[in-house]
Amino acid sequence: MQRSDEVAYREYVTLRMDVLRRTAYLLCHDWHTADDLVATTLARLYDKWKRAGQADNIDAYVRAMLVNAYLDERRRPWRREVSTDRMPDVAAPGRGAAGEHGDLLALVRALPKKRRAVIVLRFYLDHSVEETAEMLGISTGTVKSQTARALETLRAAITNVSGVQS
């Protein structure tokens, strides 16, 4: 990387670090994992800085890289394992308490990873259907259906928790 490119890269990272970290947290709901995702994304961005500079919207390009890093991380086999130092004496409680105190993040966390990514991109980052589809590499129809299913799931979970009928 040339010196001028490296300066531009550092300036970009300095300006966007907080937003990238918050976005990563919304995807994975763990600050340590969010930091790892951002580090992975920024390392990849460093290698692809010239290509990123040619993108129409560099922020969208980097967010797509971040979402892809999150999806790649979720596919890793060790993410499905939970370590503990001792065996439980009783069965673990169910997930029925999620959202009991208006904890919408817990309900979003319970969504499947692609639906969660669509919800974060569409409603937290305020991207259009087309931008979300481009970032995730899926069709606009898939974005719409995943959004509808995620919202339906969230509405049902909120209704079940609060006992409110719509």
Secondary structure, 3 states (H helix, E strand, C coil): CCHHHHHHHHHHHHHHHHHHHHHHHHHHCCHHHHHHHHHHHHHHHHHCHHHHHCCCCHHHHHHHHHHHHHHHHHHCHHHHCCCCCCCCCCCCCCHHHCCCCCCHHHHHHCCCHHHHHHHHHHHHCCCCHHHHHHHHCCCHHHHHHHHHHHHHHHHHHHHHHHCCCC
